[in-house]
Amino acid sequence: MIKPILRITGLVLATFISVPAVAQTKALLDSNTRFHPVISSTGMVVSQEILASQVGADILAKGGNAIDAAVATGFALAVTLPRAGNLGGGGFMMVHLAEENKTIAIDYREMAPADAFKDMFLNTEGDVDNLKARFSIQSSGVPGTVAGLIHAQENYGKLSLKQVIRPAINLARNGIPVSISLAESLASRSGRLQKDAATKKYFFKEDGADYEAGEVIRQRDLAATLGRISAKGAPGFYQGKTAALIVDQMESTGGLISLADLKGYKAIERTPVCGDYRDNKVCAMPPPSSGGVHMVQMLNILEGWDLQALGHNSADYIHRLVESMRRAYADRSLYLGDPDFFPVPVAQLTDKKYAAALRQQIDLDHASRSEDIRPGLVDTAESTETTHYSTWDQWGNVVSNTYTLNFSYGSGISVAGAGFLLNNEMDDFSAKPGSPNGYGLVGGIANSIQPGKRPLSSMTPAIVFNPEGAPILATGSPGGSTIITVVMQMVLNVLEFDMGIAEATAASRIHHQWLPDNIFYESGLSADTLRLMREMGHILNDKPGRLGAAESIHSKGDGVLFGAEDQRRHGSGAVAQP
């Protein structure tokens, strides 16, 4: 039985999993909304769901390293955060190995099935059928999460797979108390989720009623699936009974994933995209993530100005952020895709000379218009319901991991008998060049649908290093197209403005993605700043919203860790190694 220390908005509440303190938890949330860091000199896990964070911290206490903790947390989130934690999705993991002083990027993004084809989501008029691209069984790519987590654990973990997956099995089999966040999330999407019989069975009561906060939800089919993975590793998911259940689901409902697709899936190790920002090194995911390329590109542009002198979240500072974002996202639309299928010009996009040329285009007093900005290179050959977590161990190993089903609860379709939801990541391809996907992002031929190809992503797990080469920050965020800009602002808050991790997490954020040509922003910006932005010619979104949920760990290089959960999404938690 897990007995977590449940950390809610800076307060500590001891609770047994079988005795949910819902009223007390809600009172704490209502009475205190400040961000506070958790401090540790041993190890730490920060994720979007407190029970999963506790699972990872317990693995550290048992002698596991940051990789073991990350894998355990990933499997636990498949139980406790079904809208984004998953077995049926995919993602990216950044791993820093302290002893080897080596940083690697593990790509376990979903893949298009062998029967996928370029125009599969176009209707008879040649337009994109968004319902088919986003909510049909054909919107599911071949899942990569299980392969990615197992690849990381088998190659870089210390414990056995059985040890790191056992807590997730117990949570699924014995049940978890439905959190306030989970209850609200399921209820708000009940209409869509109950259209699928298996999803209705797994996440709602027998009569179709919603679970109330504090009630226990048990996921026995998911426990059995996790048990097969524990016993047989990746073949326990990509072959055998689980694979047969996936294919049965596909064949009965018109899906494309075959046994050959599943058996052929492999996680890939890639070289991270790294860049220098002043005296620090910033490393993040390479393509098929666009995160590393464009975060480094934007930091290169911004490095040419004295941002501290401008003041954090001043109109002049935000103006520079927006104009850098505008140009990076324009480049994203043309140049980014799966590097195994398209020659992505990473070196050119991250070159400081290219950044200097883009910087020279920016009028410091007036906003550009996105219709006037085009991808800039010459002669070159996600739902917001993603989730991120960070782990750090006593030996200095660090993991920054982001994975997703795409939209909240993916396609909304579950694999009957297997207990998990399917992704709808095929919508992240460019179904038609120039047509926006579910996040309003525009893409081109580089990200067109092809069999075996991995769709472009904005997921940006990142690790930052000090001038001596020691890791000082692990961060990342959900948020679809906003992920890259949220993570970049976290990096700037820490490096440029010397904020503590809690302050950096709490600071208001902005986002611009070229198209549509408007600024998304959070409350907390002054009325004067907003007025000055409009006077510069910027178009602001009608009202403030919520941008991302960064789950981060910070160190000043002295062995002391500071962790902060992002309370923009309820239920997240930072847990220090016991």
C-alpha positions in Angstrom: 0.0 0.0 0.0 1.4 3.4 -1.0 1.5 5.9 1.8 2.5 9.2 0.1 3.3 12.5 1.7 0.8 14.5 -0.3 2.1 18.0 -0.9 -0.6 20.4 -1.8 0.3 24.1 -2.6 3.1 24.2 -0.1 1.4 22.4 2.7 2.0 18.7 3.7 -0.8 16.3 4.2 -0.2 12.7 5.2 -2.8 10.4 3.7 -3.4 6.7 3.1 -4.4 5.9 -0.4 -7.4 4.0 0.9 -8.6 7.0 3.0 -8.9 10.0 0.7 -9.1 13.3 2.5 -11.0 15.1 -0.2 -12.6 17.8 1.9 -9.4 18.6 3.6 -7.5 18.7 0.3 -10.0 21.1 -1.2 -9.8 23.3 1.8 -6.0 23.5 1.4 -6.3 24.3 -2.2 -8.8 27.0 -1.5 -6.7 28.5 1.4 -3.3 28.6 -0.2 -2.4 29.0 -3.9 1.3 30.0 -3.5 4.1 28.1 -5.2 6.7 26.6 -2.8 9.7 24.6 -3.6 10.5 21.1 -2.2 14.2 20.8 -1.1 16.3 17.7 -1.1 20.0 16.7 -1.0 19.3 13.2 -2.2 16.8 12.8 -5.0 13.5 14.1 -6.3 10.6 13.5 -8.6 8.2 16.2 -9.9 5.2 15.2 -12.0 1.7 16.3 -12.7 0.2 13.7 -10.4 1.2 13.3 -6.7 0.8 9.5 -6.4 3.0 9.0 -9.5 5.7 11.3 -8.0 5.6 9.3 -4.8 6.1 6.1 -6.7 9.2 7.5 -8.4 10.6 8.9 -5.1 10.1 5.5 -3.4 12.0 3.9 -6.3 14.9 6.3 -5.5 14.7 5.3 -1.9 15.1 1.6 -2.8 18.4 2.3 -4.6 17.1 3.1 -8.0 18.5 5.9 -10.1 16.8 8.7 -11.9 16.1 6.5 -14.9 14.4 3.8 -12.7 12.4 6.6 -11.1 11.4 8.0 -14.4 10.2 4.7 -15.8 8.3 3.9 -12.6 6.7 7.3 -12.7 5.8 6.9 -16.4 4.0 3.6 -15.8 2.3 4.9 -12.6 0.9 8.0 -14.6 -0.7 5.5 -17.0 -2.9 4.6 -14.0 -3.3 7.8 -12.1 -3.4 10.4 -15.0 -5.3 8.7 -17.8 -5.9 11.8 -19.8 -2.1 12.1 -20.6 -0.2 9.4 -18.8 -0.3 6.4 -21.0 0.7 3.0 -22.5 -1.0 3.8 -25.8 0.9 7.0 -26.7 4.5 8.1 -27.1 7.0 10.7 -26.2 10.6 11.8 -25.7 13.1 11.4 -22.9 16.2 13.3 -22.2 18.7 11.5 -20.0 21.9 12.8 -18.5 24.3 10.1 -17.2 26.5 11.6 -14.6 29.3 9.1 -14.5 29.8 9.2 -18.3 29.0 12.9 -18.5 26.8 12.0 -21.4 23.4 13.3 -22.4 21.1 11.2 -24.7 17.7 11.7 -26.3 15.3 8.7 -26.5 12.7 9.0 -29.2 9.7 6.9 -28.5 7.3 8.9 -30.6 4.4 7.0 -32.3 4.7 5.9 -35.9 2.3 5.8 -38.8 1.1 2.3 -39.5 2.3 0.6 -42.7 -1.2 1.0 -44.3 -1.2 4.8 -43.6 -1.1 7.1 -46.7 -0.7 10.8 -47.5 -4.3 11.7 -48.2 -6.0 9.4 -45.7 -7.7 12.3 -43.8 -9.0 14.2 -46.8 -12.6 14.1 -47.8 -14.0 13.9 -51.4 -13.6 17.7 -51.8 -9.9 17.4 -50.8 -10.4 19.1 -47.5 -9.2 17.8 -44.1 -11.8 15.7 -42.3 -10.9 16.8 -38.8 -13.2 14.4 -37.0 -11.6 11.5 -38.8 -8.1 12.9 -38.2 -8.7 13.5 -34.5 -11.3 11.1 -33.1 -11.5 8.0 -35.3 -9.6 4.7 -34.8 -7.5 5.7 -37.8 -6.1 8.6 -35.9 -4.0 6.2 -33.8 -0.3 5.7 -34.5 1.7 2.7 -33.4 2.3 3.3 -29.6 5.8 4.0 -28.5 5.6 4.6 -24.7 6.2 1.0 -23.5 9.1 0.5 -25.8 10.7 3.8 -24.8 10.3 3.3 -21.0 11.7 -0.2 -21.3 14.6 0.9 -23.5 15.6 3.5 -20.9 15.3 1.1 -18.0 17.1 -1.8 -19.5 20.0 0.3 -20.8 20.4 2.8 -18.0 18.5 1.8 -14.9 19.8 -0.1 -11.9 16.8 -2.1 -10.8 14.8 -4.7 -12.6 11.7 -4.0 -14.8 9.6 -6.0 -12.3 10.7 -3.7 -9.5 9.9 -0.4 -11.3 6.6 -1.5 -12.7 5.2 -3.2 -9.6 3.8 0.0 -8.0 1.8 0.8 -11.1 0.3 -2.7 -11.2 -0.7 -2.4 -7.5 -2.3 1.0 -8.1 -4.3 -0.4 -11.0 -5.3 -3.6 -9.3 -6.1 -2.2 -5.8 -7.5 1.1 -7.0 -6.8 4.8 -6.5 -9.0 7.5 -4.9 -10.4 9.7 -7.7 -8.8 13.1 -7.2 -10.7 16.3 -7.7 -8.8 16.9 -10.9 -9.5 13.4 -12.3 -13.2 13.7 -11.4 -13.6 17.0 -13.1 -11.6 15.9 -16.1 -13.7 12.8 -16.7 -16.9 14.6 -16.1 -16.1 17.4 -18.5 -15.4 14.9 -21.3 -18.0 12.3 -20.4 -20.0 12.8 -23.6 -17.1 12.0 -25.9 -15.6 9.3 -23.7 -18.8 7.3 -23.2 -19.3 6.9 -27.0 -16.7 4.1 -26.8 -17.9 1.1 -24.9 -14.5 0.1 -23.5 -13.7 3.6 -22.4 -17.1 3.9 -20.7 -16.4 0.7 -18.8 -13.0 1.7 -17.6 -13.6 5.3 -16.5 -17.3 5.4 -15.5 -19.6 3.5 -13.2 -21.7 0.6 -14.5 -24.7 2.9 -14.9 -22.6 5.5 -16.8 -22.5 7.8 -13.8 -19.4 9.9 -13.1 -17.0 9.0 -10.4 -17.0 11.5 -7.5 -13.8 12.8 -5.9 -12.8 10.4 -3.2 -14.4 7.3 -4.7 -12.1 4.4 -5.7 -11.5 3.5 -9.3 -10.0 0.1 -10.1 -8.5 -0.8 -13.5 -8.1 -4.6 -13.5 -7.6 -4.9 -17.3 -4.8 -2.3 -17.1 -3.2 -4.2 -14.2 -3.2 -7.4 -16.3 -1.6 -5.5 -19.3 1.0 -4.1 -17.0 1.6 -7.6 -15.6 2.3 -9.0 -19.0 4.8 -6.2 -19.6 6.4 -6.9 -16.2 6.8 -10.6 -17.1 7.9 -10.3 -20.7 9.2 -6.8 -21.2 8.4 -5.1 -24.5 7.2 -8.4 -26.2 4.6 -8.5 -23.4 3.0 -5.4 -25.1 4.1 -5.6 -28.8 3.5 -9.3 -29.1 1.3 -11.9 -27.5 -2.1 -11.2 -25.9 -1.9 -7.4 -25.6 -0.9 -7.1 -29.3 -3.7 -9.4 -30.3 -6.2 -7.2 -28.3 -4.9 -4.1 -30.1 -5.2 -5.7 -33.5 -8.6 -7.1 -32.7 -9.7 -3.5 -31.8 -8.3 -2.3 -35.1 -9.9 -5.0 -37.3 -13.3 -4.6 -35.7 -13.5 -0.8 -36.0 -11.5 -0.1 -39.2 -8.1 0.8 -37.7 -4.8 0.4 -39.4 -2.3 -0.9 -36.8 -1.2 -4.5 -37.6 0.8 -7.1 -35.7 3.7 -6.4 -37.9 3.5 -2.7 -37.1 3.6 -3.5 -33.4 6.4 -6.1 -33.6 8.5 -3.7 -35.7 8.3 -0.7 -33.4 11.6 0.4 -31.9 12.6 3.3 -29.7 15.5 5.3 -31.1 18.4 7.1 -29.4 19.2 10.4 -31.0 21.8 13.2 -30.4 20.2 16.1 -28.4 20.0 19.5 -29.9 22.3 21.7 -27.7 23.1 25.4 -27.8 24.9 27.9 -25.6 22.9 30.7 -23.9 25.4 33.1 -22.5 27.6 30.8 -20.3 25.2 27.9 -20.0 24.4 25.0 -22.2 20.8 24.1 -23.1 20.0 20.6 -24.4 16.6 19.4 -25.6 15.0 16.9 -28.0 16.0 16.8 -31.7 13.5 16.1 -34.5 11.0 14.7 -34.8 10.5 17.1 -31.9 10.6 20.7 -33.0 11.3 21.7 -29.4 15.1 21.6 -29.2 15.7 23.3 -32.6 13.3 26.2 -32.1 14.1 26.8 -28.4 17.8 27.1 -29.2 16.9 29.2 -32.3 14.9 31.6 -30.1 17.5 31.8 -27.4 20.1 32.6 -30.0 18.0 35.6 -31.1 17.2 36.8 -27.6 20.9 36.5 -26.5 21.6 39.6 -28.5 19.7 41.9 -26.1 20.1 42.8 -22.5 16.9 41.2 -21.3 17.6 42.0 -17.6 17.7 45.7 -18.3 14.4 45.5 -20.1 12.7 44.0 -17.0 10.9 40.7 -16.7 7.5 40.7 -18.5 7.8 44.3 -19.5 6.3 45.3 -22.8 9.8 45.6 -24.4 10.8 42.2 -23.1 7.6 40.5 -24.3 7.9 42.3 -27.7 11.2 40.6 -28.2 9.9 37.2 -27.1 7.0 37.5 -29.5 9.0 38.5 -32.5 11.5 35.6 -31.9 8.6 33.2 -31.5 7.0 34.4 -34.6 10.0 33.7 -36.8 10.8 30.3 -35.2 7.3 29.0 -35.7 7.3 30.2 -39.3 10.4 28.1 -39.8 8.8 25.2 -38.0 6.0 25.1 -40.6 8.4 24.3 -43.5 11.6 22.7 -42.3 10.6 20.3 -39.4 9.7 16.7 -39.7 10.9 13.2 -39.1 14.7 13.2 -39.9 14.5 9.6 -41.0 12.3 10.8 -43.9 13.3 14.5 -44.5 16.6 16.3 -44.3 15.9 18.7 -41.4 18.4 21.6 -41.5 19.1 21.5 -37.7 22.6 23.1 -38.0 21.4 26.0 -40.1 18.3 26.7 -37.9 20.4 26.7 -34.7 23.3 28.7 -36.1 24.0 32.0 -34.3 24.7 33.8 -37.6 21.2 32.9 -38.7 19.8 34.1 -35.4 21.7 37.4 -35.8 20.1 37.9 -39.3 16.6 37.3 -37.9 17.4 39.7 -35.0 18.2 42.4 -37.5 14.8 42.0 -39.1 13.0 42.9 -35.8 11.7 46.4 -35.4 12.1 47.1 -31.6 9.2 49.6 -31.6 6.6 48.0 -33.8 5.0 44.5 -34.1 5.5 42.5 -37.3 2.6 41.0 -39.1 2.7 37.2 -39.4 1.5 37.4 -43.0 4.7 39.2 -43.8 7.0 36.6 -42.2 8.0 33.6 -44.2 10.4 30.7 -43.3 13.8 32.3 -43.5 16.4 29.8 -44.7 17.8 30.0 -48.2 19.3 27.1 -50.2 18.5 24.5 -47.6 18.6 20.9 -48.8 -0.1 18.3 -29.2 -4.1 18.6 -26.5 -2.7 20.4 -24.4 -3.0 17.2 -22.3 0.5 16.1 -22.7 2.3 15.5 -19.4 5.9 16.1 -18.2 7.9 14.9 -15.3 11.5 15.3 -14.1 13.6 13.0 -11.9 17.1 13.6 -10.3 19.1 11.2 -8.2 21.8 11.4 -5.6 24.5 10.5 -8.1 23.6 13.4 -10.4 21.7 11.5 -13.1 18.8 13.5 -14.5 15.8 12.6 -16.6 13.4 15.1 -18.3 10.5 13.2 -19.9 7.4 14.4 -21.8 4.9 11.9 -23.2 1.3 12.1 -24.4 -1.8 10.7 -26.0 -2.2 14.0 -27.9 -5.7 15.4 -27.0 -7.0 14.8 -23.5 -7.7 11.0 -23.4 -6.3 10.7 -26.9 -8.9 9.5 -29.4 -11.2 8.6 -26.6 -11.1 5.0 -27.8 -9.8 2.2 -25.5 -8.4 -1.2 -26.3 -11.2 -3.6 -25.1 -9.7 -6.1 -22.6 -6.4 -4.2 -22.3 -7.5 -1.3 -20.2 -5.8 1.6 -21.9 -6.6 4.5 -24.3 -5.3 4.9 -27.8 -3.6 8.0 -29.0 -4.7 10.3 -31.9 -1.2 11.4 -32.8 -1.9 11.0 -36.6 -3.4 14.4 -36.4 0.1 15.8 -35.7 1.0 15.0 -39.3 0.2 17.6 -41.9 -2.9 16.0 -43.4 -2.8 18.7 -46.1 0.1 21.3 -46.5 -1.0 24.6 -45.1 -4.0 23.3 -43.2 -3.8 23.7 -39.4 -3.9 20.7 -37.0 -5.8 20.6 -33.7 -3.5 23.2 -32.2 -3.6 25.6 -35.1 -0.1 24.7 -36.2 0.5 24.8 -39.9 2.9 22.2 -41.6 4.1 21.2 -45.0 5.6 18.3 -47.0 8.3 17.7 -44.4 5.6 16.5 -42.0 3.3 14.7 -44.5 1.9 11.3 -43.7 4.1 8.3 -44.7 4.1 4.7 -43.5 6.6 4.2 -40.6 7.1 8.0 -40.2 6.9 9.7 -36.8 4.8 12.9 -36.6 6.3 16.2 -35.7 5.9 17.2 -32.1 6.3 20.3 -29.9 7.3 18.3 -26.8 10.4 19.8 -25.3 12.0 17.9 -22.4 15.1 19.9 -21.6 18.2 19.8 -19.4 20.4 22.9 -18.7 24.0 22.8 -17.7 26.3 25.3 -16.0 29.6 26.5 -17.4 31.4 23.6 -15.7 29.1 21.1 -17.4 27.0 20.1 -14.4 23.2 19.8 -14.8 21.3 22.6 -13.1 17.8 22.4 -14.5 15.4 19.7 -15.7 12.2 21.0 -17.1 9.4 20.5 -19.6 5.7 21.0 -20.0 2.5 19.9 -21.6 0.5 22.4 -23.7 0.5 21.4 -27.4 1.9 24.2 -29.5 2.7 26.3 -26.4 5.2 23.7 -25.0 8.3 25.2 -26.7 7.6 28.8 -25.5 6.7 27.7 -22.0 9.9 25.7 -21.6 12.0 28.6 -23.1 10.4 31.0 -20.6 11.3 28.6 -17.7 14.9 28.6 -18.9 15.0 32.4 -19.2 13.5 32.9 -15.8 16.2 30.8 -14.2 19.2 31.8 -16.3 18.5 35.4 -17.2 16.5 36.6 -14.2 18.0 34.3 -11.5 14.6 33.2 -10.2 14.2 30.4 -7.8 12.4 27.4 -9.3 9.1 28.2 -7.6 9.2 31.8 -8.7 10.2 30.8 -12.2 7.2 28.4 -12.4 4.7 30.9 -11.0 5.6 33.7 -13.3 3.0 34.7 -16.0 3.7 33.4 -19.5 3.0 34.4 -23.0 2.8 32.5 -26.4 2.9 33.3 -30.1 3.1 30.7 -32.8 3.2 32.8 -36.1 -0.3 31.7 -37.1 -2.8 32.7 -35.9 -1.3 36.2 -35.5 -2.2 36.9 -31.9 -0.5 36.7 -28.4 -1.9 34.2 -25.9 -1.1 35.4 -22.3 -1.8 34.6 -18.7 -3.2 36.9 -16.0 -0.6 38.7 -14.0 0.7 41.0 -16.8 0.1 44.6 -15.9 -2.6 46.7 -17.6 0.2 49.1 -18.6 2.2 46.3 -20.3 -0.9 45.1 -22.2 -1.6 48.7 -23.3 1.9 49.2 -24.5 1.8 45.9 -26.4 -1.3 47.0 -28.3 0.2 50.4 -29.0 3.2 48.6 -30.7 0.7 46.9 -32.9 0.4 43.5 -31.3 -2.8 41.6 -31.4 -3.7 40.1 -28.0 -6.0 37.2 -27.4 -9.5 38.2 -26.0 -8.7 37.2 -22.5 -5.9 35.5 -20.5 -5.8 31.7 -20.2 -3.5 29.0 -18.9 -0.2 28.1 -20.5 1.4 24.8 -19.8 2.4 23.1 -16.5 6.1 22.9 -16.1 7.3 20.2 -13.7 10.9 21.2 -12.8 14.0 20.5 -10.7 16.7 23.0 -10.1 20.2 22.8 -8.6 22.8 25.5 -8.2 25.5 22.8 -8.6 26.0 22.3 -4.9 24.1 19.0 -4.5 20.9 20.7 -3.2 17.8 20.1 -5.3 14.8 22.4 -5.5 11.7 21.0 -7.0 8.5 22.8 -8.0 5.2 21.4 -9.3 3.2 23.7 -11.5 -0.1 24.3 -9.8 -1.8 25.5 -13.0 -3.0 21.9 -13.0 -4.3 20.5 -9.8 -3.0 17.4 -8.3 0.7 17.7 -9.4 3.4 17.2 -6.8 7.1 17.4 -6.0 8.3 14.6 -3.8 11.8 14.3 -2.3 13.5 10.9 -1.9 12.6 9.7 1.6 
